[in-house]
Amino acid sequence: MWCKRLSLAIAATLIPLLAGCGGSTKNPTPQGGFTNASLNGTYAMSFSGAEGTAFFAVAGSISADGNGHITSGQLDVNEAASPINTTVTGTYNVRADGRGVAGLVTSAGNFSLVFVIVGNNRALVTRFEQSATGSGSLELVDPTAFSTTALAGTFVFNLNGIDINLNPFATVGAITTNSSGTVTSGVQDESDNGSIFTNETIAGGSLQVGGNGRGTASLNTAAGTLNFAFYVVDPTTSSSWKRILSLCLRVKLFARAEPSAMLR
């Protein structure tokens, strides 16, 4: 959060004026029809940001019971280039206007989140802690899409994060997969700390999706083998591994699931 000196000066001037005339303020009561029941089902989630000076990326799946409890789930957490997969439980509370708070409890640490429901199946999420900030989304999943076969097709991807030397790294490209999960072809462009590499071949790779919607992927690129974890959302909406893309399957990509680098 940023504050301007002018704003602080004005606030300091107004305080004694309000005190002198008996003024007071009161937060308005939230209006709307949202309740804890508005968050009910299994959701894929992802958020990324910074904790202290370290970049982090999180993706996972949580089950909300409609009564303020996160009863089960799992997260992939990559912080300070140390990836971990962990179970998650927690609590949440939805205000009448659709804003809410959630606390996630994991073996990798706890996460305090605020969110706002923006539709029947989606919420925007912010990590809200003194030492960490981040943002992402929460989306209702369709379990019928939890299969490797559903990922057959051509996908465009867009990823960014840091490399092994903690320098900024970004890549965009496309891969084609078959129904058995084999990456048959692909190409990518990348920017690594300002160095640009274009039209690099993705020589192959593989991906697999488990019955819980969590998937893993491996891509053979000119920069070496890149390993990922991702979470399927639904089979009809166009999206990418964590960024808006194309074709037939919505997927939430975690990031490179390896200690050498992190992407989001």
N, C-alpha and C positions, 0 to 999 in steps of 0.2 A: 504494500500500500504506500502511495506517495502523498506527501502533504506539502502545500505551498506556504511560504512564510506569510504571505498576504492573508490567506485563509485563517492562519493561526492568530494573526493580529486582530482580525475582525471578530473572531470567536472570543478572544480575551476582552475585547471592548464590550461585547454584548452581554457577557455574563453578569457584570455588576448592574447593568441596566435592567436585566430581567429580575435580578434579585431585589432591586430597589422598587419595582412596581408590582412585585408579587407574581410575576409570570412563571409558567411551568409548561413543560412539554410532556406528551404522552404518545407512545407508539400506537398507531391505529390497529384495531383488531383485524387480523387477516380475514378477507372475505373470499368465499368460493365454496366449491363442493368437494374438494379433495380430502381424503382421509388416508389412514394407513392401508386401507383396503385397495387404494389406487395403485399400490405397489404389491402385486401378488403374482407369483410365478417364478420362472427361471429366467435370469437375465445374464447376457454377456456384457462385460464391462471392460473398459480400458481407460487409463489415465497416465500421464507422464509429466515430468517437471524436474524440479531440483530440490534436494534436501541438503541444506548447507551449501557446499560447493560441488556436490556430487549430483550427476544426472541420474534419474531413475525412470523406469518404465514398468507398468503393471498392466496385466490383462488377466481376465478370469471369468468365472461363472459363479453366480450366487443364486440361492433360492430364498425368496421372501414369502412369508406365510400370510400376508395381509393383515397381521396383527402387531406389526412392529418388530418382528424377529427375523433375522437371517439365520435360517436353520442349518444350512450346509452350503458347501461350495469349495472351489479351489482357485488359487491365484498363482500366476507366474510372476515373479518379482525379480527384476534385474536392476540392482543398485550397486554403484561403485564396481561395476563389471563383475558382480558375483551373483549369477542367476540361481534361483531357488523356486521349486514348486511346493506349495503348501496348502493345507486345508484352511477354511475360513468360516467363522460364525460371526454373529454380531447383532446389533439392534438398529432400528431406524424410527424416525418420527416424521410424519407428513403434516404440514400445516394446511389450513383450509385453502390458501391461495396457491398450493402446489409446490411451495418451497419445503425443503426438508433437511434433516441432518441424519448422518449414519456413522456408526462406529464399527470398524472391521477388526476382528481379533485374529491374528495369525502368528505362527511361530517365527515369521520374519519380522515381526513388529506389528504394532497397531496403526490403523489409518483413520483419521478423522476427516469426514467428507461432508460437504454441503451440496445440495442438488436442487434442481427445479424440474418438475415434470412438464414436458413440452408436447406430449401427445399420449395416445392410448398405450403406446409401447416404447416410449423413449424418454430419457431424462438426461440433462446435462449435469456434469459432475465437476466439482472443484475440491482438491485437497486443501484443507483449511487448518493449518497448524503454524505455530510460531516459527519453527525451524524448517518447514517444508511447504512448497506450493506446487500445484499441478492442476491439470484440467483434462477432461475426457468426456465419456458418455456411457450410458447404461441403456441396453436395448433388450427387449423381450425376444426370446429365441423360439424357434420352431424346431422341436426335437426330431421331426420327420426328416430334417435336412442333415442329420448327423451320420453321414457316410462319406467314404472316399469317392465313391462313384459320382456323388453330387458335385464334386469339384472338377469333373472332366470338362475341358474347354480352354479358352484363352483368357488370361487375366493380365491386366495392366496393374503395376504396383508403383507406389511412391513411398519411400521410407527416408527418415532422417534421424540423426543422432550423433554419436561420437565414435571415433575409431580407436584402435589399440593404444594410440598415443594421446587420447582424450582430445583430439582435434575434431572440429566439425566435419561431419560426413553426411552426404545425401545421395540417393540413387533413385532412378526411375527406369522402368523397363516393362517387359512383358514376358510371360511364360505360357507354354501350352502343355496341358497335362491330359493323360488318358484315364480311363475308368479304373485302372489298377493303381493309380497314384504316381505313375512315372512321368517325370518332366521330360518331354520329348524334344523341346527346343526352347530358346529364349534369347533375349538381347537386353542390354541395359546401358544407360549412361550414368556416370557418377562424378561427383565432386568431392574430393578428399582434401580438406584444408586448403581449398582454392585451386588445386590441380584438377583439371577437367579431363575425363576419359570418356570417349563416345563410341557407340556401336560395338560394345564388348559382347562377345558370345557367352551365353549361359549354356554350357555343354551338356547339361543334364541335371538330374536330381530326383527327388521323390518327396511325396507327402502322404500322410495317413491321418484319418480322422477316427477318434474313438467314439464309443457309444454315448459318452457324456458330452460330446461336442468339442472336446479339446483335440487339437491336431498338432502334428509336428511336421516340419518341412526342412529339406536340405537342398541347397542349390550349389551347383558346381560352377563357379564364376572365375573370371580372370584374376580376381583378387584372392582366390582360395574358396574353400567350402564355407558357406554361410548356413547357420542352423537357426531355426525359428520355432516358436510355439504360437498357436493361434486358436481362436474360438469361433465356431460357426454361429451365425445369427439366424438367417433364414434362406430359403431357396429361390426367392422371387425378386428380391430387391437388389439392384446393381450396387456393388461396393467393392472394396478391395481389402487387402490385408491392412486394416486400420485406416485407410484413406478411401475417399470416393473413387470408384473405378467403374469397370464395365462387366457385362455379361450376367450370368445367371445365378450367382451365389453370393450372399452377403457373408463376409468373414471379418472377424476382428483379429488383427495380427498383433501379437505381443511385441516382439522385438527379437533381435538375435539372441537366442538362448545359449549363450556361450560367454565365458569370462573375458574374451579378447576385445569385445566391442558391444555397443548397444545401439539399437535403432528403435524408432517408434513409428 
